[in-house]
Structure formats: C-alpha cells, structure tokens
Amino acid sequence: MAKSYARFVCQECGFSSAKWSGQCSHCGEWNTMLEQEPEVESKTLLKKASSSGRVIEATALSDVETDEKETRLRTGFPEFDLVLGGGILGGSVSLLAGQPGIGKSTLLLQVAESIAQSCSVLYVSGEESAAQVKLRAMRLFQPKVDIKRSLVTHLDFAASTSANDISQTILDGKYQFVIVDSIQTLSLDEISSAPGTPSQVTNSGNVLIRAAKATGAAVMIVGHVTKEGMLAGPKMLEHMVDVVLNFEGDRYGGFKTIRAVKNRFGGTNEVAIFEMGELGLQEVENPSAALLAERQNVDGSVIFCGIEGTRPLLIEIQALVSQTIFGYPKRTASGFDLNRLNLLIAVLEKRTKLRLSDKDIFVNVVGGLRLADAAADLAVCMAIASAAAGKRLDDETVVFGEVGLGGEIRSARAAPGRIAEAEKLGFSRIIAPRTVKHPKVTPATNLRHVLSDYMKS
C-alpha cells in the first residue's frame, strides 16, 4: 500500500494542497493553510470501529431522572443572570466573546468575586500574571471590602496556558466555578501547532467541556473576536459549548451590552446593559433616561423607541446632511447597518421629494448601542429628512416603524411595550404604524405623508 502523506488544508474554504503556502490559491485568504494528518481509509476505519465498539444501552426518555431543583450560581448582576437564564448552571460551559478592551476580564473578575462569597472559584489566566490581576482586584474592590479577607480566602488564581493542567484541575473537583481567560492562549501537549490555531482551540475546548461535564463544575471561557466582530477560531467551538455570549459596545465609552446568541438553558431574547465606572462595570437601571439626559433637540435628532431583547429603550438617533465636496457622496453610520442606511436613502429619494444624491449623510445612534431592530427605519428616515430640511421634530414625539421599499410603514413587534416606555418618560405623541391602536399614537401609513405632516410642523 502506498505511503500516505500529511496535507495542508485551508481553514476557510477547505481547499487541500500537498505543500504549504502563505495564501490559499483557491479563496485567496492569507495564513489559513494548516497541516492535517492523512485520513484513514473508510473501509479500515469501519473495520476498527466495528471491532472495538459496543452496543449502547438505551433508556426510555420517560424513565430519565431529572433534577427539578437545578442549582444556579448568581453572578451579582441581576440582568446578567436573566441573560443566562437565571444564573450560571452547574456543569455548563459558557463562552464570552468580545473585542479587546471592552471589559471581559473586568466583568468576570467581578462575577468571580461575587460567586466566591458562597462557593470555591478558580480564575485561570493565560494572558496576565497574578500581580496584574491582583492590582485590578484592588482597584475594583478595595473601596468596598477588605481585599485580603474577601478575595484571598475565597478566590484562587492560577496563571497557565496548558489545557491539560486546567482540565486536570477541574477534574480534581475542588472548584465549583472556573474562569478561563482565554481559550486562544491554551494549548494541548499532544498537538504540536501553536496556541490559537483551529486544532488547538477545538481540542482545548473539548477537554475543558469534558472535565466540566464529568465534575459538574461551571466553566466560563473567554474568547477573542476578529476585526469583523466574529469569534476568532473555528465555528466548532460555538457548537460545543452550552452558552455563547456576545459582549458588544464601544470600548472607549458609552453603554455595553451582553446578549446570548446561544443558550441551552434559557432564552436568547434578553440583553444586559452595562456602563464602565471607577469600580468596574455597573448595570444601568434606567437606560432610557440615561440615553436622553444630554439630548439637545436640534434638526436631525429623533427619539426612537426600540426593543433590546425584551426591554424597551428610548434611543436618540442623530443625522447630519451636508453638501458633498467630492464626486461621490459619503454615507457613514455608527450603530446602524450601512447597507440598511443606503436602502433607506434610496427609498427616500424614490418615494418622497427629497434629493440626496449630492449630499453627504451621517447617522449616529447615541450611547454606543448597535441597532438591529427593523422598527428603527422610520426614525432614521425622519432624522435624515429633518437634517436635510433644517427643521426639528417636536420635543414630545417618539417614532418607530419599519419602512418598506414602497415607502409604506409596516408594523413593529412589541408595540405595547414601546408605548408604555414612552408614556413612562412623559412623551405625549407617538408616530407609529397604523396597526397600533392607542390614543397617543399618530398613525403613519406611508413615508411621504409622514414627512409632509412633519415638514409642516
């Protein structure tokens, strides 16, 4: 039988080559060619599996015993517990991903300090030394508690990049909650590739998950993200873990949000909103009031009532329209999808009398939030129209509704919650789709009529 040789496989498109190259010749991506061992022939693999395997003993699903009183660890942040489905479940493995400097390590240190008051916690860092973590802990907790009595007694720290050592420590059964910061720094002794490669990330995550399931310890893993905001490494890691959390926001200021994109023990429709302060991350109790506290009602400013998870929020959307000095007008969006903005500008030009082909348009969502709510369309269109005409909207007006390609205003989900939030903060007029029935709602049928009424005000 001919000798089989290792091949180099692109981690993006799956292209295989007999030799390594810096750029994949199939998809053009750089540094994606990784060595893989030769595959075993299917006949040989089937023969080995049939000889070494055994018949699985199945159990009727109705006879499976469950723990109805599931124990969950409280993080010290009620909103964060809500995102997790009521807290951190024992034996679960969670993945927290976010851009550098946004506050992942700070948040997990605060969570570790809170959980350490009731059970044993281990904080494992592959990026920082014990002295660096101790300095952060002193900055966060010294004004509130005695750092020596609170942390040293309950919270253990280890600096390690060995997935073998960390998994063996979890299997020892001493700790109920383990934090690993981060998965991209870990490596297995059995794999020769560098830390952060797909094989190391996948297999390191696998041994941590197996150790957590075997002992019932809860494990929280930190993950890096790429410049596009996606989790760095193979997608397989997200499939293996129980919970995937995205930490989003502006790392230099503004609000930061945590939302679950995957949760085997709860829903994915909740969001926790934080703000970085001198004592670390703090939950924002009334984000709507905080977002509108510094608002100045000028042209291009519109209040939008959005939904973050199941929570209604009043958010200011700002637009700036100016004459372009280049041959091609510039469109810029902060906190709003740029492709969606270009679509709305095209609808405005086609369905109304606005002429924006020679205008630079800038849209900003105040507070560092990123809107994924389709009901923000009407607010963005009205903000652009306001800035282009130089006229402002009434102080007591809130807007929400989706805009179709025909200029029609379509219904939005959770309308009663949006209206209740607007009423709570004292807004007397709500421009919403005509399907919403409420005394304070001004029904909107299409974009042209809404802007015509708005321009007259």
Disulfide bonds with the S-S distance in Angstrom:
none
